[in-house]
Amino acid sequence: MKSLDRWLAGAALLAAAPTLFPVAVKTVKPLAQWANHRMKAAGRQTQSTWYWLKEEVEDIVAEAQFERMKNRMEKELF
């Protein structure tokens, strides 16, 4: 009896598919577009954060190198 119920449910779903598919597309498409937009925004934010972090690290390294060079020059002069 269960197999007959499953067969009938499958047949009903198959018969209703042409009606249900456009409704599903109308529902899922905006959600997919929203998710795509949010993922692109997150990617841009991540890229911006990494660029900022890279610049900060480069600034710290450059300042440290300058201080070392300055200290060497002061030692040589005095």
Phi, psi and omega in degrees: 000323179296321181294325177293319178298317179295319180296317180294319178296318178297318179294319179295318179295318178297320180291328182272350184305315180300332178277320184284328185300311179298324178294316179297319179296316180297330180278316187280325184301311178297324178295318179294320178295318178299314180298319179298316179299315181295322180293320177296318179296319179295322178296317178296319180295319178296316179298318179296318179296316179296321178297315179298315181297318178299315179297319179297315179296318178298321178296316180297316180296317180296319178295320179295318178297319179296316179297318178298316179296318179297317179296321177297316181297319179296321179294320181291326181284329184249000000 
